[in-house]
Amino acid sequence: MTENLHRHTVIDVHMHVHPAKLGDLLEIMEANNLSRVVNLGILEARDVPFEEGMKAFRAALGPRMVYFPAPDFRDNTPGFGKRMADELERKVRAGAGGLKIFKELGLRRRDSEGNLIPVDDPRLDPLWFRAGELGVPVLIHTADPAAFFLPLNPENERWEELQHHPDWHFGGPEFPRFEELLAQLNRVIERHPRTRFIGAHLGNCAEDLAYVDGCLDRFPNYYVEISARIAEFGRHPARETRTFFIKHQDRIMFGSDLVLGWSSPDGGRNTGNYKAFYDVHWRFFETGEAQIDHPSPLQGRWKVDAIDLPGSVLDKLYVSNAQRLVRGL
């Protein structure tokens, strides 16, 4: 059905692809009409030298891929924020297009004295400020689905997923509360108005559209992308979700959270029928069907209602917002 429906080229701003899996990625891009992609943080996460990874990206995809490096929090002695800023500048000069922050900041990253580094730690201000100076966005994942912070028992709606990924549960006393992590992020965004921040996974709070709406109203330097959260925002009434996407049509980008070769060059966190995976996204945004499957069944076995966005809004969601925000697209 979506083969006859979907006519848009798309930029996917959220994926993690190991250099060894670029051949697979090219096939996925051609099969799903992905014109360009943003690859996030995998070189640093998998200890691939930056220059080596960038060389592979350019050889395989040329201008069709933009890479966002992640800072190395193993460098946690005094002055780490300034050194991270200098490293970001070096990588941007060498072709990087932005900065990726993984959710471990605020949850697990610690300084040399063993203290948890909060998202709004002032020692990181040089990093956020430098991104603004360089004119590159910061795509930041803070917290996780709210259910990951609730007691781990069969009543938790993400129980099945957390059985597969027990390290994604943050309900213990050693972790900050979900609400506090989001408050930390908001303080950073407010403190750095000249730096553009992209809230991963629909602003890190897809369960609460009113909250994300308020953040977008409050912070003109804040943007969001939708990766891996249709299961959450698709549970809102379709009219409410559609209204949100139309209101903020200049601030939302498409992303999938596609993962290829995360655990090793020969493996990935998600495998399977990628054509069907992307087609579910097109069906959600481009039709008005009720109670359809969402792209990530492990996140919950419920159905979602599609939102039938106007063509002009789809163009912004799929392409032009990313082009306007991300250097190289």
C-alpha positions as CSV (number, residue, x, y, z in Angstrom):
1,M,0.0,0.0,0.0
2,T,2.7,2.5,1.0
3,E,4.6,1.8,-2.2
4,N,1.7,3.5,-4.1
5,L,1.3,6.2,-1.4
6,H,4.8,7.3,-0.4
7,R,6.3,9.7,-3.0
8,H,8.7,11.7,-0.8
9,T,12.4,11.7,-0.5
10,V,13.4,11.7,3.1
11,I,16.4,12.8,5.3
12,D,16.8,10.5,8.3
13,V,18.5,12.5,11.1
14,H,18.9,9.7,13.6
15,M,20.8,6.5,13.0
16,H,23.8,4.7,14.3
17,V,25.8,2.9,11.5
18,H,29.2,1.3,11.9
19,P,31.5,1.9,8.9
20,A,31.6,-1.8,8.2
21,K,27.8,-1.8,7.6
22,L,27.7,1.0,5.0
23,G,26.9,-1.4,2.1
24,D,23.8,-2.5,4.0
25,L,22.9,1.1,4.7
26,L,23.1,2.0,1.0
27,E,20.7,-0.8,0.1
28,I,18.3,0.4,2.9
29,M,18.5,4.0,1.7
30,E,17.8,3.1,-2.0
31,A,14.9,0.8,-1.0
32,N,13.3,3.4,1.2
33,N,13.9,6.7,-0.7
34,L,16.3,8.1,1.9
35,S,18.3,10.8,0.2
36,R,20.6,11.6,3.1
37,V,21.2,10.5,6.7
38,V,22.8,11.8,9.9
39,N,24.9,9.2,11.6
40,L,25.3,9.7,15.4
41,G,28.2,9.0,17.7
42,I,29.0,5.4,16.7
43,L,32.7,6.0,16.0
44,E,33.3,7.2,19.6
45,A,30.9,4.5,21.0
46,R,32.7,1.7,19.2
47,D,36.3,3.2,19.5
48,V,36.7,3.6,15.7
49,P,39.3,6.4,15.0
50,F,37.5,9.5,13.8
51,E,39.7,10.0,10.7
52,E,39.3,6.3,9.7
53,G,35.5,6.4,10.1
54,M,35.1,9.7,8.2
55,K,37.2,8.3,5.3
56,A,34.9,5.3,5.1
57,F,31.8,7.5,5.3
58,R,33.0,9.7,2.5
59,A,34.1,6.8,0.3
60,A,30.7,5.1,0.6
61,L,28.2,7.9,0.7
62,G,30.0,11.2,0.0
63,P,27.7,14.1,0.8
64,R,24.7,11.8,1.5
65,M,25.9,11.2,5.2
66,V,26.6,13.8,7.9
67,Y,28.3,12.6,11.0
68,F,27.8,13.9,14.6
69,P,30.6,12.9,17.0
70,A,30.1,12.3,20.7
71,P,32.4,13.6,23.4
72,D,34.6,11.2,25.3
73,F,33.5,11.2,28.9
74,R,36.5,9.0,29.9
75,D,38.2,12.4,29.9
76,N,36.7,13.4,33.2
77,T,39.5,15.3,35.0
78,P,39.3,19.1,35.7
79,G,38.9,21.1,32.5
80,F,37.1,18.3,30.6
81,G,34.5,20.6,29.2
82,K,37.1,22.9,27.5
83,R,38.9,19.9,26.1
84,M,35.7,18.5,24.8
85,A,34.9,21.8,23.1
86,D,38.4,21.9,21.5
87,E,37.9,18.3,20.2
88,L,34.5,19.2,18.8
89,E,36.0,22.1,16.9
90,R,38.8,19.9,15.5
91,K,36.2,17.4,14.3
92,V,33.9,20.0,12.8
93,R,36.9,21.5,10.9
94,A,37.4,17.9,9.7
95,G,33.9,17.5,8.4
96,A,31.6,16.7,11.4
97,G,28.2,18.4,11.2
98,G,27.0,18.5,14.9
99,L,27.4,17.0,18.3
100,K,25.6,13.9,19.7
101,I,25.0,13.5,23.4
102,F,23.9,10.0,24.6
103,K,21.6,9.5,27.6
104,E,24.4,8.4,29.8
105,L,25.1,12.0,30.6
106,G,23.0,12.7,33.7
107,L,22.5,8.9,34.4
108,R,25.9,7.3,34.5
109,R,28.8,9.6,33.5
110,R,31.0,10.5,36.5
111,D,33.9,12.9,37.0
112,S,37.3,11.9,38.3
113,E,36.1,12.1,41.9
114,G,33.3,9.7,41.2
115,N,30.5,12.3,41.2
116,L,27.6,12.0,38.7
117,I,27.9,14.7,36.0
118,P,24.4,16.3,35.6
119,V,23.3,17.4,32.2
120,D,23.5,21.1,33.3
121,D,26.9,20.8,35.0
122,P,28.6,24.2,34.4
123,R,31.8,22.4,33.6
124,L,30.2,21.5,30.2
125,D,29.2,25.0,29.4
126,P,32.3,25.5,27.2
127,L,31.1,22.5,25.0
128,W,27.6,23.9,24.5
129,F,28.9,27.4,23.9
130,R,31.5,26.2,21.3
131,A,28.8,24.3,19.4
132,G,26.9,27.6,19.1
133,E,30.0,29.4,18.0
134,L,30.7,26.8,15.3
135,G,27.1,26.9,14.2
136,V,26.4,23.2,14.6
137,P,23.5,21.7,16.4
138,V,23.6,19.4,19.5
139,L,21.3,16.4,19.2
140,I,20.8,15.3,22.8
141,H,19.1,12.3,24.3
142,T,18.2,13.0,28.0
143,A,16.4,10.5,30.2
144,D,14.4,7.8,28.4
145,P,10.7,6.7,28.3
146,A,9.1,7.6,31.6
147,A,8.2,4.0,32.3
148,F,11.9,3.1,32.5
149,F,12.0,5.1,35.7
150,L,9.1,3.3,37.3
151,P,9.3,0.1,39.4
152,L,10.4,-2.9,37.4
153,N,7.5,-5.3,37.6
154,P,4.9,-6.8,35.3
155,E,2.7,-3.7,35.8
156,N,5.3,-1.6,34.1
157,E,4.0,-1.1,30.5
158,R,7.6,-1.5,29.1
159,W,8.1,-4.8,31.1
160,E,8.7,-6.9,28.0
161,E,11.3,-4.4,26.6
162,L,13.1,-4.1,29.9
163,Q,13.4,-7.9,30.1
164,H,15.4,-7.7,26.9
165,H,17.4,-4.6,28.0
166,P,17.6,-4.6,31.9
167,D,20.3,-1.9,31.7
168,W,17.7,0.5,30.4
169,H,15.9,0.5,33.8
170,F,16.6,3.6,35.8
171,G,14.1,3.2,38.7
172,G,16.8,2.6,41.4
173,P,17.8,5.2,44.0
174,E,21.2,5.7,42.3
175,F,19.6,7.5,39.3
176,P,18.0,11.0,39.2
177,R,14.3,11.2,38.6
178,F,12.9,11.5,35.1
179,E,11.5,15.0,35.8
180,E,14.8,16.2,37.2
181,L,16.8,15.1,34.1
182,L,14.4,17.0,31.8
183,A,14.7,20.1,34.1
184,Q,18.5,19.8,33.8
185,L,18.2,19.8,30.0
186,N,15.9,22.8,30.0
187,R,18.4,24.8,32.1
188,V,21.1,24.1,29.5
189,I,18.9,25.1,26.6
190,E,17.9,28.3,28.4
191,R,21.5,29.1,29.4
192,H,22.8,28.8,25.8
193,P,20.3,30.6,23.6
194,R,22.7,30.9,20.6
195,T,23.2,27.1,20.5
196,R,20.6,25.0,18.7
197,F,19.6,21.9,20.5
198,I,17.7,18.9,19.0
199,G,15.7,16.9,21.5
200,A,16.0,13.3,20.5
201,H,12.9,11.0,20.5
202,L,10.4,13.9,20.3
203,G,12.0,16.0,22.8
204,N,12.8,13.2,25.2
205,C,9.2,13.1,26.4
206,A,6.9,11.7,23.7
207,E,4.4,10.6,26.3
208,D,3.5,14.2,27.1
209,L,2.8,16.3,24.0
210,A,1.7,19.3,26.2
211,Y,5.1,19.3,27.9
212,V,7.0,19.2,24.5
213,D,4.7,21.9,23.2
214,G,5.6,24.1,26.1
215,C,9.3,23.5,25.6
216,L,9.1,24.5,21.9
217,D,7.1,27.6,22.8
218,R,9.6,28.6,25.5
219,F,12.9,27.9,23.7
220,P,13.3,29.2,20.2
221,N,16.6,27.4,19.9
222,Y,15.0,24.0,20.5
223,Y,14.0,21.5,17.9
224,V,12.9,17.8,18.1
225,E,13.1,14.7,16.0
226,I,10.7,11.8,16.1
227,S,12.9,8.6,16.1
228,A,11.7,5.5,17.9
229,R,8.7,7.2,19.6
230,I,5.7,6.7,17.3
231,A,4.7,4.0,19.9
232,E,4.3,6.8,22.5
233,F,3.0,9.9,20.7
234,G,0.8,7.7,18.5
235,R,-1.3,6.9,21.5
236,H,-2.5,10.4,21.8
237,P,-5.7,11.2,20.0
238,A,-4.9,11.6,16.3
239,R,-6.4,15.1,16.1
240,E,-4.2,16.2,19.1
241,T,-1.0,14.8,17.6
242,R,-1.8,16.2,14.2
243,T,-2.4,19.6,15.7
244,F,1.0,19.4,17.5
245,F,2.8,18.5,14.3
246,I,1.2,21.3,12.3
247,K,1.8,23.9,15.0
248,H,5.5,23.1,15.2
249,Q,5.9,22.1,11.6
250,D,9.2,24.2,11.3
251,R,10.8,22.5,14.3
252,I,10.3,18.7,13.9
253,M,12.5,16.4,11.9
254,F,12.2,12.8,10.8
255,G,14.5,10.1,12.4
256,S,14.3,6.4,12.7
257,D,17.0,5.3,15.2
258,L,18.1,2.7,12.7
259,V,21.1,0.7,14.2
260,L,23.6,-1.3,12.1
261,G,26.6,-2.8,13.7
262,W,26.3,-1.3,17.2
263,S,27.4,-4.4,19.1
264,S,30.0,-5.4,16.5
265,P,30.6,-4.7,12.8
266,D,28.7,-7.9,12.0
267,G,25.7,-7.3,14.2
268,G,23.2,-4.7,15.2
269,R,20.6,-3.9,17.8
270,N,17.7,-4.1,15.3
271,T,17.5,-6.4,12.4
272,G,14.8,-7.5,10.0
273,N,12.6,-6.2,7.2
274,Y,13.7,-2.6,6.9
275,K,11.3,-1.9,4.1
276,A,8.4,-2.8,6.4
277,F,10.0,-0.8,9.2
278,Y,10.1,2.4,7.2
279,D,6.7,1.8,5.5
280,V,5.0,1.9,8.9
281,H,6.4,5.4,9.4
282,W,5.0,6.6,6.1
283,R,1.7,5.0,6.9
284,F,1.5,6.8,10.2
285,F,2.4,10.2,8.9
286,E,0.6,10.0,5.5
287,T,-2.7,8.2,6.1
288,G,-5.6,8.6,8.5
289,E,-5.9,5.0,9.4
290,A,-6.9,4.0,12.9
291,Q,-5.3,1.4,15.1
292,I,-2.3,0.4,13.1
293,D,0.9,-1.3,14.2
294,H,3.7,1.0,15.2
295,P,7.3,0.4,14.1
296,S,8.7,-0.9,17.4
297,P,6.4,-3.7,18.8
298,L,8.8,-4.5,21.6
299,Q,8.1,-1.1,23.1
300,G,4.5,-2.1,23.6
301,R,1.9,-4.3,21.9
302,W,-0.7,-1.5,21.5
303,K,-1.9,0.1,18.3
304,V,-1.6,3.8,17.2
305,D,-3.7,6.1,15.1
306,A,-2.2,7.7,12.0
307,I,-2.3,11.5,11.6
308,D,-2.5,12.2,7.8
309,L,-0.3,15.3,7.7
310,P,-0.7,17.8,4.9
311,G,1.9,17.6,2.1
312,S,3.5,20.9,3.0
313,V,4.1,19.7,6.6
314,L,5.5,16.4,5.3
315,D,8.0,18.2,3.2
316,K,9.3,20.0,6.2
317,L,9.3,17.0,8.5
318,Y,11.0,14.8,5.9
319,V,13.5,17.2,4.3
320,S,13.6,21.0,4.6
321,N,13.8,21.3,8.4
322,A,16.9,19.1,8.5
323,Q,18.4,21.0,5.6
324,R,17.9,24.3,7.3
325,L,19.4,23.1,10.6
326,V,22.2,20.7,9.8
327,R,25.3,21.8,7.9
328,G,26.0,19.5,5.0
329,L,22.4,18.5,4.3
